[in-house]
Amino acid sequence: MLHLNKNKKAQRRKNTARVLSVFFISAILFFCFFPRKISLAPKRRVELGNEMFVKNFSSELQGKSLGLVINHSSVLPPGRSLVQALLEKGQKIQAIFSPEHGFSGTVEAGTEVKDSQLKDIMIYSLYEKNKKPTPEQTRGIDAFVYDIQDVGIRFYTYITTLKYVLEAAAEAQIPVYVLDRPNPTGGDIIEGPLLRPEYESFIGALPIPVRYGLTPGELAMMMKGEGWVPREVDLHVIRMKNWRRNYFWEDTGLPWIPPSPNIPTPETAIIYPASSVLGTMKLNEGRGTPYPFLQFGAPWLDPSPLIKELNGGERFGIELEAVYYTPRSLPGKALHPLYKNKMCHGIRVRFLQKEKFFSLRFSYAIIKALKNQQQYKFTAPPRYLNMIFGSNLLSHYIEGKISYEKLVSQVEEEEKLFRQ
């Protein structure tokens, strides 16, 4: 009987060892193939630069008159506005300056924004005839404070406003405090060519890639360091706590506040470059629908061969779905969307692995697939495409002047140059 028990115990130990071996091997394989899916320690919420400023830095400015460059996104978790937080600490707010889409963030893209007031505080629009604070507007201001949620894309105009504020501050010899925030497109992926001087505009004011992988504070420091703004500007970046370069928005623990009417989700920011490029190709980029930038289409488009050629989007970490939709007039978002009130055949994008998604490369693949469809005839690309792309490389590919391989390799070279 004792001998049988010993055999049973030995067998149990062997079985246990096998189970543990299988478990550990499975765990190792899981971590290798899905490194972002599990964290051994819970992530701590990212603390924004504005939280650090209100807690630690604003005492330096006690009694000073501030010029706030802000909009509706200038909020401390869980929802207190920066204006309210500073007034409660006794700070004097001389003026507010608002970017495109206005202080409320509800004005449609490209629409001029008028000056207004918040109680007795003047709100100067930096998206009207003056896109840079004037000497008259800066009179009486002791320091600028910049706190606006960006999307990390070059042609999203908030970074141009930041550049102009740094210039105005240097001219007025007053300091600028940039309260840092996460980049929703992450800090690891760089995409797109460097902006060429001939395509400089308000939607492209810096020689950086389309998706540049920097926070507003990091970009401000780069502007100063590279001499894109006067180097004598007195710049202070109030950093975040707990942010990591590989974070997407869901990793931050922060609520998403849409920075403009057609960026309702963090995923929208990631696909925004691709859809903006495709929007110059006679395609509706989802404006006038509940899915801006997450879908694109046209009455003439056949989505099935595109989806087939892109293998359903698998190599981009996305899933592609054929959809039918009708763009409508949406005041404040898209009053006159392309193909308004016409049925569009299109493709909707759903993210599976954001770290695999390269937005511009996805747009190249769509354009290449369109070129392979004989019924699609490209017209001469508009200058606007070169302005948002930052160079004529994509136009030259569309026109057949360079190969697809040349387009990709040249852009990759410029991306590497920016990383150095």
Secondary structure, DSSP 8 states (H G I E B T S, - for coil): -HHHHHHHHHHHHHHHHHHHHHHHHHHHHHHHH-TTT--SS-----B-HHHHIIIIIGGGGTT-EEEEEE-TT-EETTTEEHHHHHHHTT-EEEEEEE-TTTTTT-S-TT-----EEETTEEEEESSSS--S--HHHHTT-SEEEEE----SBTTSTHHHHHHHHHHHHHHHT--EEEE----TT-SS--BS----GGG-BTTB-SSS-SB----HHHHHHHHHHHTSS-TT--EEEE--BS--TT--GGGTT-----SSTT--SHHHHHHHHHHHHHTTTT-B-STTSSSTTTEEEETT--HHHHHHHTGGGGGGTEEEEEEEE----BTTTBSS-TTTTS-EEEEEEEES-GGG--HHHHHHHHHHHHHHSTT-------HHHHHHHSSSHHHHHHTTSS-HHHHHHHHHHHHHHHH-
